[in-house]
Amino acid sequence: MYFQTKRGYIRMSLLPCPECGNPVSTKAFSCPKCGNPLGSGTKGDSGKRGGITFWGVVGAVIVAILIMAFD
Ligand SMILES: [Zn+2]
């Protein structure tokens, strides 16, 4: 997807929908074509295994950096 601006076009990061292959913005919560919920927008999905979320990983990395920095 391209957005036209005064300076030209800006390309957004798109990922193909795993269900229908429709290119979907990485910031979208679900596929606009088939409605398939995407990973970045789903929260508390009890149907999936593993409890490590993106922000959980980010938080762990930040804590690790802080621990090393103040050691
Ligand atoms: Zn889709």
N, CA, C, O and the ligand as a Tripos MOL2 file, in Angstrom:
@<TRIPOS>MOLECULE
protein
  285   283    72     0     0
PROTEIN
NO_CHARGES

@<TRIPOS>ATOM
      1 N           0.8460   -1.1940    0.0000 N.3       1 MET1
      2 CA          0.0000    0.0000    0.0000 C.3       1 MET1
      3 C           0.8800    1.2410    0.0000 C.2       1 MET1
      4 O           1.8810    1.2980    0.7140 O.2       1 MET1
      5 N           0.5150    2.2120   -0.7820 N.am      2 TYR2
      6 CA          1.2840    3.4440   -0.8600 C.3       2 TYR2
      7 C           0.3930    4.6310   -0.5090 C.2       2 TYR2
      8 O          -0.7650    4.7150   -0.9170 O.2       2 TYR2
      9 N           0.9660    5.5270    0.2480 N.am      3 PHE3
     10 CA          0.2380    6.7510    0.5570 C.3       3 PHE3
     11 C           0.9130    7.9060   -0.1570 C.2       3 PHE3
     12 O           2.1260    8.0940   -0.0600 O.2       3 PHE3
     13 N           0.1230    8.6620   -0.8650 N.am      4 GLN4
     14 CA          0.6920    9.7710   -1.6110 C.3       4 GLN4
     15 C           0.8390   10.9870   -0.7050 C.2       4 GLN4
     16 O          -0.0970   11.3770   -0.0070 O.2       4 GLN4
     17 N           2.0210   11.5710   -0.7290 N.am      5 THR5
     18 CA          2.2740   12.8040    0.0110 C.3       5 THR5
     19 C           2.8150   13.8310   -0.9600 C.2       5 THR5
     20 O           2.9470   13.5560   -2.1520 O.2       5 THR5
     21 N           3.1280   15.0110   -0.4580 N.am      6 LYS6
     22 CA          3.6680   16.0500   -1.3100 C.3       6 LYS6
     23 C           5.0240   15.6590   -1.8800 C.2       6 LYS6
     24 O           5.4180   16.1150   -2.9540 O.2       6 LYS6
     25 N           5.7360   14.8010   -1.1370 N.am      7 ARG7
     26 CA          7.0780   14.4220   -1.5690 C.3       7 ARG7
     27 C           7.0770   13.1070   -2.3320 C.2       7 ARG7
     28 O           8.1290   12.6430   -2.7710 O.2       7 ARG7
     29 N           5.9340   12.5180   -2.4880 N.am      8 GLY8
     30 CA          5.9180   11.2550   -3.2250 C.3       8 GLY8
     31 C           5.0950   10.2170   -2.5110 C.2       8 GLY8
     32 O           4.0570   10.5220   -1.9230 O.2       8 GLY8
     33 N           5.5610    8.9930   -2.5640 N.am      9 TYR9
     34 CA          4.8130    7.8990   -1.9850 C.3       9 TYR9
     35 C           5.5610    7.3310   -0.7820 C.2       9 TYR9
     36 O           6.7870    7.2230   -0.7780 O.2       9 TYR9
     37 N           4.7990    6.9790    0.2180 N.am     10 ILE10
     38 CA          5.3690    6.3160    1.3860 C.3      10 ILE10
     39 C           4.8670    4.8850    1.3990 C.2      10 ILE10
     40 O           3.6670    4.6220    1.3270 O.2      10 ILE10
     41 N           5.8030    3.9850    1.4930 N.am     11 ARG11
     42 CA          5.4180    2.5830    1.5080 C.3      11 ARG11
     43 C           5.2450    2.1100    2.9460 C.2      11 ARG11
     44 O           6.1280    2.3120    3.7790 O.2      11 ARG11
     45 N           4.1290    1.4930    3.2330 N.am     12 MET12
     46 CA          3.9050    0.9360    4.5630 C.3      12 MET12
     47 C           4.4100   -0.4900    4.6060 C.2      12 MET12
     48 O           4.5110   -1.1620    3.5790 O.2      12 MET12
     49 N           4.7300   -0.9500    5.8240 N.am     13 SER13
     50 CA          5.1160   -2.3370    5.9520 C.3      13 SER13
     51 C           3.8870   -3.2180    5.9460 C.2      13 SER13
     52 O           2.9800   -3.0630    6.7640 O.2      13 SER13
     53 N           3.8770   -4.1360    5.0170 N.am     14 LEU14
     54 CA          2.7330   -5.0180    4.8680 C.3      14 LEU14
     55 C           3.1790   -6.4640    4.9920 C.2      14 LEU14
     56 O           4.2630   -6.8500    4.5560 O.2      14 LEU14
     57 N           2.3090   -7.2400    5.5980 N.am     15 LEU15
     58 CA          2.5480   -8.6700    5.6700 C.3      15 LEU15
     59 C           1.3350   -9.3780    5.0850 C.2      15 LEU15
     60 O           0.2020   -8.9480    5.3000 O.2      15 LEU15
     61 N           1.5610  -10.4540    4.3520 N.am     16 PRO16
     62 CA          0.4160  -11.1710    3.8000 C.3      16 PRO16
     63 C          -0.3850  -11.8460    4.9020 C.2      16 PRO16
     64 O           0.1760  -12.4480    5.8170 O.2      16 PRO16
     65 N          -1.6920  -11.7390    4.8020 N.am     17 CYS17
     66 CA         -2.5700  -12.4080    5.7580 C.3      17 CYS17
     67 C          -2.3630  -13.9100    5.6700 C.2      17 CYS17
     68 O          -2.3780  -14.4600    4.5690 O.2      17 CYS17
     69 N          -2.1690  -14.5970    6.8040 N.am     18 PRO18
     70 CA         -1.9570  -16.0480    6.7710 C.3      18 PRO18
     71 C          -3.1690  -16.8100    6.2960 C.2      18 PRO18
     72 O          -3.0560  -17.9700    5.8980 O.2      18 PRO18
     73 N          -4.3160  -16.1840    6.3300 N.am     19 GLU19
     74 CA         -5.5370  -16.8800    5.9270 C.3      19 GLU19
     75 C          -5.8300  -16.7070    4.4470 C.2      19 GLU19
     76 O          -6.1120  -17.6780    3.7460 O.2      19 GLU19
     77 N          -5.7620  -15.4500    3.9670 N.am     20 CYS20
     78 CA         -6.1920  -15.2070    2.5870 C.3      20 CYS20
     79 C          -5.0730  -14.6220    1.7250 C.2      20 CYS20
     80 O          -5.2310  -14.5000    0.5110 O.2      20 CYS20
     81 N          -3.9330  -14.2550    2.3460 N.am     21 GLY21
     82 CA         -2.8280  -13.7290    1.5730 C.3      21 GLY21
     83 C          -2.9590  -12.2680    1.2260 C.2      21 GLY21
     84 O          -2.1010  -11.7180    0.5360 O.2      21 GLY21
     85 N          -4.0090  -11.6320    1.6860 N.am     22 ASN22
     86 CA         -4.2000  -10.2150    1.4250 C.3      22 ASN22
     87 C          -3.1430   -9.4070    2.1830 C.2      22 ASN22
     88 O          -2.9610   -9.6260    3.3810 O.2      22 ASN22
     89 N          -2.4440   -8.4830    1.5240 N.am     23 PRO23
     90 CA         -1.4560   -7.6830    2.2380 C.3      23 PRO23
     91 C          -2.1090   -6.8080    3.2920 C.2      23 PRO23
     92 O          -3.0220   -6.0330    3.0040 O.2      23 PRO23
     93 N          -1.6220   -6.9470    4.5240 N.am     24 VAL24
     94 CA         -2.2280   -6.2350    5.6460 C.3      24 VAL24
     95 C          -1.1360   -5.4380    6.3450 C.2      24 VAL24
     96 O          -0.0180   -5.9230    6.5180 O.2      24 VAL24
     97 N          -1.4630   -4.2200    6.7440 N.am     25 SER25
     98 CA         -0.5210   -3.4010    7.4830 C.3      25 SER25
     99 C          -0.1190   -4.0980    8.7660 C.2      25 SER25
    100 O          -0.9350   -4.7470    9.4200 O.2      25 SER25
    101 N           1.1570   -3.9540    9.1210 N.am     26 THR26
    102 CA          1.6320   -4.5820   10.3530 C.3      26 THR26
    103 C           1.0010   -3.9370   11.5790 C.2      26 THR26
    104 O           1.0770   -4.4830   12.6800 O.2      26 THR26
    105 N           0.3810   -2.7790   11.3930 N.am     27 LYS27
    106 CA         -0.2730   -2.1160   12.5200 C.3      27 LYS27
    107 C          -1.7440   -2.4860   12.6250 C.2      27 LYS27
    108 O          -2.4220   -2.0970   13.5760 O.2      27 LYS27
    109 N          -2.2350   -3.2360   11.6500 N.am     28 ALA28
    110 CA         -3.6460   -3.5940   11.6620 C.3      28 ALA28
    111 C          -3.9040   -4.6780   12.6930 C.2      28 ALA28
    112 O          -3.0650   -5.5460   12.9330 O.2      28 ALA28
    113 N          -5.0760   -4.6090   13.2950 N.am     29 PHE29
    114 CA         -5.4300   -5.6050   14.2970 C.3      29 PHE29
    115 C          -5.9690   -6.8670   13.6430 C.2      29 PHE29
    116 O          -5.8390   -7.9620   14.1900 O.2      29 PHE29
    117 N          -6.5660   -6.7120   12.4880 N.am     30 SER30
    118 CA         -7.1070   -7.8740   11.8050 C.3      30 SER30
    119 C          -7.1100   -7.6120   10.3130 C.2      30 SER30
    120 O          -7.0130   -6.4680    9.8690 O.2      30 SER30
    121 N          -7.2210   -8.6730    9.5540 N.am     31 CYS31
    122 CA         -7.2470   -8.5470    8.1080 C.3      31 CYS31
    123 C          -8.5440   -7.8750    7.6800 C.2      31 CYS31
    124 O          -9.6260   -8.3350    8.0450 O.2      31 CYS31
    125 N          -8.4510   -6.7890    6.9070 N.am     32 PRO32
    126 CA         -9.6700   -6.1060    6.4770 C.3      32 PRO32
    127 C         -10.4740   -6.8980    5.4630 C.2      32 PRO32
    128 O         -11.6450   -6.6100    5.2190 O.2      32 PRO32
    129 N          -9.8350   -7.8960    4.8770 N.am     33 LYS33
    130 CA        -10.5200   -8.6550    3.8330 C.3      33 LYS33
    131 C         -11.3090   -9.8240    4.4190 C.2      33 LYS33
    132 O         -12.4940   -9.9920    4.1300 O.2      33 LYS33
    133 N         -10.6350  -10.6370    5.2530 N.am     34 CYS34
    134 CA        -11.3020  -11.8240    5.7750 C.3      34 CYS34
    135 C         -11.5510  -11.7340    7.2800 C.2      34 CYS34
    136 O         -12.2300  -12.5890    7.8470 O.2      34 CYS34
    137 N         -11.0060  -10.7010    7.9290 N.am     35 GLY35
    138 CA        -11.2730  -10.5190    9.3470 C.3      35 GLY35
    139 C         -10.4190  -11.3800   10.2460 C.2      35 GLY35
    140 O         -10.6560  -11.4370   11.4520 O.2      35 GLY35
    141 N          -9.4280  -12.0520    9.6860 N.am     36 ASN36
    142 CA         -8.5650  -12.8950   10.4970 C.3      36 ASN36
    143 C          -7.7630  -12.0380   11.4780 C.2      36 ASN36
    144 O          -7.0580  -11.1220   11.0550 O.2      36 ASN36
    145 N          -7.8560  -12.3170   12.7740 N.am     37 PRO37
    146 CA         -7.0850  -11.5160   13.7330 C.3      37 PRO37
    147 C          -5.5960  -11.7710   13.5760 C.2      37 PRO37
    148 O          -5.1650  -12.9140   13.4210 O.2      37 PRO37
    149 N          -4.8060  -10.6920   13.6170 N.am     38 LEU38
    150 CA         -3.3650  -10.8090   13.4410 C.3      38 LEU38
    151 C          -2.6710  -10.7400   14.7830 C.2      38 LEU38
    152 O          -3.2260  -10.2430   15.7620 O.2      38 LEU38
    153 N          -1.4450  -11.2480   14.8150 N.am     39 GLY39
    154 CA         -0.7180  -11.4090   16.0660 C.3      39 GLY39
    155 C          -0.5170  -10.1230   16.8310 C.2      39 GLY39
    156 O          -0.5830  -10.1170   18.0600 O.2      39 GLY39
    157 N          -0.2730   -9.0280   16.1250 N.am     40 SER40
    158 CA          0.0690   -7.7970   16.8240 C.3      40 SER40
    159 C          -1.1200   -7.2210   17.5730 C.2      40 SER40
    160 O          -0.9550   -6.4600   18.5260 O.2      40 SER40
    161 N          -2.2980   -7.5810   17.1460 N.am     41 GLY41
    162 CA         -3.4580   -6.9640   17.7670 C.3      41 GLY41
    163 C          -4.1630   -7.8520   18.7720 C.2      41 GLY41
    164 O          -4.9620   -7.3650   19.5730 O.2      41 GLY41
    165 N          -3.8840   -9.1370   18.7450 N.am     42 THR42
    166 CA         -4.5970  -10.0460   19.6380 C.3      42 THR42
    167 C          -3.9920   -9.9990   21.0260 C.2      42 THR42
    168 O          -2.7740   -9.9460   21.1940 O.2      42 THR42
    169 N          -4.8440  -10.0190   21.9850 N.am     43 LYS43
    170 CA         -4.3840   -9.9980   23.3700 C.3      43 LYS43
    171 C          -5.2300  -10.9770   24.1670 C.2      43 LYS43
    172 O          -6.4530  -11.0160   24.0360 O.2      43 LYS43
    173 N          -4.5620  -11.7620   24.9890 N.am     44 GLY44
    174 CA         -5.3040  -12.6950   25.8210 C.3      44 GLY44
    175 C          -5.9660  -13.7880   25.0190 C.2      44 GLY44
    176 O          -7.0630  -14.2330   25.3580 O.2      44 GLY44
    177 N          -5.3220  -14.2200   23.9740 N.am     45 ASP45
    178 CA         -5.8780  -15.3010   23.1750 C.3      45 ASP45
    179 C          -5.6400  -16.6260   23.8870 C.2      45 ASP45
    180 O          -4.5220  -17.1430   23.8920 O.2      45 ASP45
    181 N          -6.6750  -17.1660   24.4770 N.am     46 SER46
    182 CA         -6.5240  -18.3680   25.2970 C.3      46 SER46
    183 C          -6.3440  -19.6130   24.4450 C.2      46 SER46
    184 O          -5.9970  -20.6740   24.9630 O.2      46 SER46
    185 N          -6.5760  -19.4950   23.1530 N.am     47 GLY47
    186 CA         -6.4930  -20.6710   22.3110 C.3      47 GLY47
    187 C          -5.0810  -20.9980   21.8580 C.2      47 GLY47
    188 O          -4.8460  -22.0330   21.2350 O.2      47 GLY47
    189 N          -4.1320  -20.1050   22.1740 N.am     48 LYS48
    190 CA         -2.7760  -20.3270   21.7020 C.3      48 LYS48
    191 C          -1.8820  -20.7890   22.8410 C.2      48 LYS48
    192 O          -2.0730  -20.3960   23.9920 O.2      48 LYS48
    193 N          -0.9180  -21.6180   22.5160 N.am     49 ARG49
    194 CA          0.0400  -22.0750   23.5140 C.3      49 ARG49
    195 C           1.1300  -21.0260   23.7030 C.2      49 ARG49
    196 O           1.3440  -20.1650   22.8490 O.2      49 ARG49
    197 N           1.8020  -21.1190   24.8270 N.am     50 GLY50
    198 CA          2.9070  -20.2030   25.0720 C.3      50 GLY50
    199 C           2.4100  -18.8640   25.5560 C.2      50 GLY50
    200 O           1.5350  -18.2630   24.9320 O.2      50 GLY50
    201 N           2.9480  -18.3910   26.6490 N.am     51 GLY51
    202 CA          2.4680  -17.1440   27.2160 C.3      51 GLY51
    203 C           3.3970  -15.9870   26.9740 C.2      51 GLY51
    204 O           3.1850  -14.9040   27.5180 O.2      51 GLY51
    205 N           4.4300  -16.1870   26.1640 N.am     52 ILE52
    206 CA          5.3970  -15.1140   25.9500 C.3      52 ILE52
    207 C           4.8570  -14.1610   24.9050 C.2      52 ILE52
    208 O           4.6790  -14.5270   23.7430 O.2      52 ILE52
    209 N           4.6030  -12.9600   25.3190 N.am     53 THR53
    210 CA          4.1170  -11.9550   24.3910 C.3      53 THR53
    211 C           5.2760  -11.0840   23.9310 C.2      53 THR53
    212 O           6.3720  -11.1270   24.4910 O.2      53 THR53
    213 N           5.0110  -10.3080   22.9170 N.am     54 PHE54
    214 CA          6.0440   -9.3970   22.4020 C.3      54 PHE54
    215 C           6.5180   -8.4570   23.4970 C.2      54 PHE54
    216 O           7.7210   -8.2800   23.6840 O.2      54 PHE54
    217 N           5.5840   -7.8540   24.2250 N.am     55 TRP55
    218 CA          5.9780   -6.8960   25.2560 C.3      55 TRP55
    219 C           6.6110   -7.6030   26.4370 C.2      55 TRP55
    220 O           7.4000   -7.0080   27.1710 O.2      55 TRP55
    221 N           6.2710   -8.8610   26.6250 N.am     56 GLY56
    222 CA          6.9370   -9.6170   27.6680 C.3      56 GLY56
    223 C           8.4090   -9.7780   27.3530 C.2      56 GLY56
    224 O           9.2560   -9.6440   28.2360 O.2      56 GLY56
    225 N           8.7200  -10.0640   26.0960 N.am     57 VAL57
    226 CA         10.1060  -10.1980   25.6640 C.3      57 VAL57
    227 C          10.8260   -8.8610   25.7690 C.2      57 VAL57
    228 O          11.9530   -8.7890   26.2590 O.2      57 VAL57
    229 N          10.1690   -7.8070   25.3060 N.am     58 VAL58
    230 CA         10.7760   -6.4720   25.3710 C.3      58 VAL58
    231 C          11.0620   -6.1010   26.8160 C.2      58 VAL58
    232 O          12.1340   -5.5790   27.1240 O.2      58 VAL58
    233 N          10.1200   -6.3640   27.6970 N.am     59 GLY59
    234 CA         10.3120   -6.0500   29.1060 C.3      59 GLY59
    235 C          11.4730   -6.8250   29.6930 C.2      59 GLY59
    236 O          12.2640   -6.2780   30.4620 O.2      59 GLY59
    237 N          11.5790   -8.0990   29.3350 N.am     60 ALA60
    238 CA         12.6630   -8.9310   29.8510 C.3      60 ALA60
    239 C          14.0150   -8.3980   29.3750 C.2      60 ALA60
    240 O          14.9810   -8.3710   30.1380 O.2      60 ALA60
    241 N          14.0770   -7.9800   28.1280 N.am     61 VAL61
    242 CA         15.3310   -7.4420   27.5940 C.3      61 VAL61
    243 C          15.6990   -6.1490   28.3140 C.2      61 VAL61
    244 O          16.8610   -5.9390   28.6620 O.2      61 VAL61
    245 N          14.7260   -5.2970   28.5350 N.am     62 ILE62
    246 CA         14.9890   -4.0230   29.2240 C.3      62 ILE62
    247 C          15.4880   -4.2920   30.6390 C.2      62 ILE62
    248 O          16.4430   -3.6640   31.0960 O.2      62 ILE62
    249 N          14.8400   -5.2260   31.3320 N.am     63 VAL63
    250 CA         15.2590   -5.5630   32.6870 C.3      63 VAL63
    251 C          16.6880   -6.1050   32.6650 C.2      63 VAL63
    252 O          17.5010   -5.7490   33.5170 O.2      63 VAL63
    253 N          16.9950   -6.9650   31.6910 N.am     64 ALA64
    254 CA         18.3480   -7.5240   31.5980 C.3      64 ALA64
    255 C          19.3840   -6.4220   31.3820 C.2      64 ALA64
    256 O          20.4580   -6.4440   31.9850 O.2      64 ALA64
    257 N          19.0550   -5.4570   30.5150 N.am     65 ILE65
    258 CA         19.9690   -4.3420   30.2510 C.3      65 ILE65
    259 C          20.1670   -3.5210   31.5060 C.2      65 ILE65
    260 O          21.2900   -3.1230   31.8170 O.2      65 ILE65
    261 N          19.0880   -3.2610   32.2360 N.am     66 LEU66
    262 CA         19.1910   -2.4770   33.4610 C.3      66 LEU66
    263 C          20.0450   -3.2110   34.4980 C.2      66 LEU66
    264 O          20.8650   -2.5990   35.1820 O.2      66 LEU66
    265 N          19.8470   -4.5090   34.6050 N.am     67 ILE67
    266 CA         20.6240   -5.2890   35.5650 C.3      67 ILE67
    267 C          22.1120   -5.2150   35.2230 C.2      67 ILE67
    268 O          22.9530   -5.0500   36.1070 O.2      67 ILE67
    269 N          22.4270   -5.3380   33.9320 N.am     68 MET68
    270 CA         23.8440   -5.2860   33.5090 C.3      68 MET68
    271 C          24.4130   -3.8790   33.7050 C.2      68 MET68
    272 O          25.5720   -3.7100   34.0820 O.2      68 MET68
    273 N          23.5730   -2.8740   33.4410 N.am     69 ALA69
    274 CA         24.0530   -1.5040   33.5250 C.3      69 ALA69
    275 C          24.3640   -1.0910   34.9610 C.2      69 ALA69
    276 O          25.2640   -0.2880   35.2080 O.2      69 ALA69
    277 N          23.6010   -1.6540   35.9060 N.am     70 PHE70
    278 CA         23.7880   -1.2510   37.2930 C.3      70 PHE70
    279 C          24.5090   -2.3040   38.1120 C.2      70 PHE70
    280 O          24.4930   -2.2640   39.3420 O.2      70 PHE70
    281 N          25.1290   -3.2280   37.4400 N.am     71 ASP71
    282 CA         25.8300   -4.2830   38.1690 C.3      71 ASP71
    283 C          27.0830   -3.7100   38.8610 C.2      71 ASP71
    284 O          27.8100   -4.4460   39.5280 O.2      71 ASP71
    285 ZN         -7.1870  -12.2470    5.3590 Zn       72 ZN72
@<TRIPOS>BOND
     1     1     2 1
     2     2     3 1
     3     3     4 2
     4     3     5 am
     5     5     6 1
     6     6     7 1
     7     7     8 2
     8     7     9 am
     9     9    10 1
    10    10    11 1
    11    11    12 2
    12    11    13 am
    13    13    14 1
    14    14    15 1
    15    15    16 2
    16    15    17 am
    17    17    18 1
    18    18    19 1
    19    19    20 2
    20    19    21 am
    21    21    22 1
    22    22    23 1
    23    23    24 2
    24    23    25 am
    25    25    26 1
    26    26    27 1
    27    27    28 2
    28    27    29 am
    29    29    30 1
    30    30    31 1
    31    31    32 2
    32    31    33 am
    33    33    34 1
    34    34    35 1
    35    35    36 2
    36    35    37 am
    37    37    38 1
    38    38    39 1
    39    39    40 2
    40    39    41 am
    41    41    42 1
    42    42    43 1
    43    43    44 2
    44    43    45 am
    45    45    46 1
    46    46    47 1
    47    47    48 2
    48    47    49 am
    49    49    50 1
    50    50    51 1
    51    51    52 2
    52    51    53 am
    53    53    54 1
    54    54    55 1
    55    55    56 2
    56    55    57 am
    57    57    58 1
    58    58    59 1
    59    59    60 2
    60    59    61 am
    61    61    62 1
    62    62    63 1
    63    63    64 2
    64    63    65 am
    65    65    66 1
    66    66    67 1
    67    67    68 2
    68    67    69 am
    69    69    70 1
    70    70    71 1
    71    71    72 2
    72    71    73 am
    73    73    74 1
    74    74    75 1
    75    75    76 2
    76    75    77 am
    77    77    78 1
    78    78    79 1
    79    79    80 2
    80    79    81 am
    81    81    82 1
    82    82    83 1
    83    83    84 2
    84    83    85 am
    85    85    86 1
    86    86    87 1
    87    87    88 2
    88    87    89 am
    89    89    90 1
    90    90    91 1
    91    91    92 2
    92    91    93 am
    93    93    94 1
    94    94    95 1
    95    95    96 2
    96    95    97 am
    97    97    98 1
    98    98    99 1
    99    99   100 2
   100    99   101 am
   101   101   102 1
   102   102   103 1
   103   103   104 2
   104   103   105 am
   105   105   106 1
   106   106   107 1
   107   107   108 2
   108   107   109 am
   109   109   110 1
   110   110   111 1
   111   111   112 2
   112   111   113 am
   113   113   114 1
   114   114   115 1
   115   115   116 2
   116   115   117 am
   117   117   118 1
   118   118   119 1
   119   119   120 2
   120   119   121 am
   121   121   122 1
   122   122   123 1
   123   123   124 2
   124   123   125 am
   125   125   126 1
   126   126   127 1
   127   127   128 2
   128   127   129 am
   129   129   130 1
   130   130   131 1
   131   131   132 2
   132   131   133 am
   133   133   134 1
   134   134   135 1
   135   135   136 2
   136   135   137 am
   137   137   138 1
   138   138   139 1
   139   139   140 2
   140   139   141 am
   141   141   142 1
   142   142   143 1
   143   143   144 2
   144   143   145 am
   145   145   146 1
   146   146   147 1
   147   147   148 2
   148   147   149 am
   149   149   150 1
   150   150   151 1
   151   151   152 2
   152   151   153 am
   153   153   154 1
   154   154   155 1
   155   155   156 2
   156   155   157 am
   157   157   158 1
   158   158   159 1
   159   159   160 2
   160   159   161 am
   161   161   162 1
   162   162   163 1
   163   163   164 2
   164   163   165 am
   165   165   166 1
   166   166   167 1
   167   167   168 2
   168   167   169 am
   169   169   170 1
   170   170   171 1
   171   171   172 2
   172   171   173 am
   173   173   174 1
   174   174   175 1
   175   175   176 2
   176   175   177 am
   177   177   178 1
   178   178   179 1
   179   179   180 2
   180   179   181 am
   181   181   182 1
   182   182   183 1
   183   183   184 2
   184   183   185 am
   185   185   186 1
   186   186   187 1
   187   187   188 2
   188   187   189 am
   189   189   190 1
   190   190   191 1
   191   191   192 2
   192   191   193 am
   193   193   194 1
   194   194   195 1
   195   195   196 2
   196   195   197 am
   197   197   198 1
   198   198   199 1
   199   199   200 2
   200   199   201 am
   201   201   202 1
   202   202   203 1
   203   203   204 2
   204   203   205 am
   205   205   206 1
   206   206   207 1
   207   207   208 2
   208   207   209 am
   209   209   210 1
   210   210   211 1
   211   211   212 2
   212   211   213 am
   213   213   214 1
   214   214   215 1
   215   215   216 2
   216   215   217 am
   217   217   218 1
   218   218   219 1
   219   219   220 2
   220   219   221 am
   221   221   222 1
   222   222   223 1
   223   223   224 2
   224   223   225 am
   225   225   226 1
   226   226   227 1
   227   227   228 2
   228   227   229 am
   229   229   230 1
   230   230   231 1
   231   231   232 2
   232   231   233 am
   233   233   234 1
   234   234   235 1
   235   235   236 2
   236   235   237 am
   237   237   238 1
   238   238   239 1
   239   239   240 2
   240   239   241 am
   241   241   242 1
   242   242   243 1
   243   243   244 2
   244   243   245 am
   245   245   246 1
   246   246   247 1
   247   247   248 2
   248   247   249 am
   249   249   250 1
   250   250   251 1
   251   251   252 2
   252   251   253 am
   253   253   254 1
   254   254   255 1
   255   255   256 2
   256   255   257 am
   257   257   258 1
   258   258   259 1
   259   259   260 2
   260   259   261 am
   261   261   262 1
   262   262   263 1
   263   263   264 2
   264   263   265 am
   265   265   266 1
   266   266   267 1
   267   267   268 2
   268   267   269 am
   269   269   270 1
   270   270   271 1
   271   271   272 2
   272   271   273 am
   273   273   274 1
   274   274   275 1
   275   275   276 2
   276   275   277 am
   277   277   278 1
   278   278   279 1
   279   279   280 2
   280   279   281 am
   281   281   282 1
   282   282   283 1
   283   283   284 2
@<TRIPOS>SUBSTRUCTURE
     1 MET1         2 RESIDUE 1 A MET
     2 TYR2         6 RESIDUE 1 A TYR
     3 PHE3        10 RESIDUE 1 A PHE
     4 GLN4        14 RESIDUE 1 A GLN
     5 THR5        18 RESIDUE 1 A THR
     6 LYS6        22 RESIDUE 1 A LYS
     7 ARG7        26 RESIDUE 1 A ARG
     8 GLY8        30 RESIDUE 1 A GLY
     9 TYR9        34 RESIDUE 1 A TYR
    10 ILE10       38 RESIDUE 1 A ILE
    11 ARG11       42 RESIDUE 1 A ARG
    12 MET12       46 RESIDUE 1 A MET
    13 SER13       50 RESIDUE 1 A SER
    14 LEU14       54 RESIDUE 1 A LEU
    15 LEU15       58 RESIDUE 1 A LEU
    16 PRO16       62 RESIDUE 1 A PRO
    17 CYS17       66 RESIDUE 1 A CYS
    18 PRO18       70 RESIDUE 1 A PRO
    19 GLU19       74 RESIDUE 1 A GLU
    20 CYS20       78 RESIDUE 1 A CYS
    21 GLY21       82 RESIDUE 1 A GLY
    22 ASN22       86 RESIDUE 1 A ASN
    23 PRO23       90 RESIDUE 1 A PRO
    24 VAL24       94 RESIDUE 1 A VAL
    25 SER25       98 RESIDUE 1 A SER
    26 THR26      102 RESIDUE 1 A THR
    27 LYS27      106 RESIDUE 1 A LYS
    28 ALA28      110 RESIDUE 1 A ALA
    29 PHE29      114 RESIDUE 1 A PHE
    30 SER30      118 RESIDUE 1 A SER
    31 CYS31      122 RESIDUE 1 A CYS
    32 PRO32      126 RESIDUE 1 A PRO
    33 LYS33      130 RESIDUE 1 A LYS
    34 CYS34      134 RESIDUE 1 A CYS
    35 GLY35      138 RESIDUE 1 A GLY
    36 ASN36      142 RESIDUE 1 A ASN
    37 PRO37      146 RESIDUE 1 A PRO
    38 LEU38      150 RESIDUE 1 A LEU
    39 GLY39      154 RESIDUE 1 A GLY
    40 SER40      158 RESIDUE 1 A SER
    41 GLY41      162 RESIDUE 1 A GLY
    42 THR42      166 RESIDUE 1 A THR
    43 LYS43      170 RESIDUE 1 A LYS
    44 GLY44      174 RESIDUE 1 A GLY
    45 ASP45      178 RESIDUE 1 A ASP
    46 SER46      182 RESIDUE 1 A SER
    47 GLY47      186 RESIDUE 1 A GLY
    48 LYS48      190 RESIDUE 1 A LYS
    49 ARG49      194 RESIDUE 1 A ARG
    50 GLY50      198 RESIDUE 1 A GLY
    51 GLY51      202 RESIDUE 1 A GLY
    52 ILE52      206 RESIDUE 1 A ILE
    53 THR53      210 RESIDUE 1 A THR
    54 PHE54      214 RESIDUE 1 A PHE
    55 TRP55      218 RESIDUE 1 A TRP
    56 GLY56      222 RESIDUE 1 A GLY
    57 VAL57      226 RESIDUE 1 A VAL
    58 VAL58      230 RESIDUE 1 A VAL
    59 GLY59      234 RESIDUE 1 A GLY
    60 ALA60      238 RESIDUE 1 A ALA
    61 VAL61      242 RESIDUE 1 A VAL
    62 ILE62      246 RESIDUE 1 A ILE
    63 VAL63      250 RESIDUE 1 A VAL
    64 ALA64      254 RESIDUE 1 A ALA
    65 ILE65      258 RESIDUE 1 A ILE
    66 LEU66      262 RESIDUE 1 A LEU
    67 ILE67      266 RESIDUE 1 A ILE
    68 MET68      270 RESIDUE 1 A MET
    69 ALA69      274 RESIDUE 1 A ALA
    70 PHE70      278 RESIDUE 1 A PHE
    71 ASP71      282 RESIDUE 1 A ASP
    72 ZN72       285 GROUP 0 **** ****
